[in-house]
Amino acid sequence: MPFDTRDANRSKGAAPRMKLVAGNSNRPLSEGIAGALKLSLTMSVVKRFADMEVFVEIQENMRGEDVYVLQSTSFPANDNLME
């Protein structure tokens, strides 16, 4: 079994560190999941350029964290997936 360096940096008995990144497709669902897990959503900024390209900036350090992206593939699926 390979050695996972994330486990070496955690205190014994400490809960795993987890980050939730929410897209814009279903914000109420993301907020509900975060509330149920007693976590806050990761700070991020999503911008659209004039040519409709998407720019996403995560404003928190994600190194060593377990990261889950909460984004549905509902219409418009291509835009939601690219975000």
ABEGO torsion letter per residue (X at the ends): XBBBAAAAABBBGBBBBBBBBBBAABAAAAAAAAAAAGBBBBBBBBBBBAAGBBBBBBABBABGBBBBBBBBABOBAAAAAAX
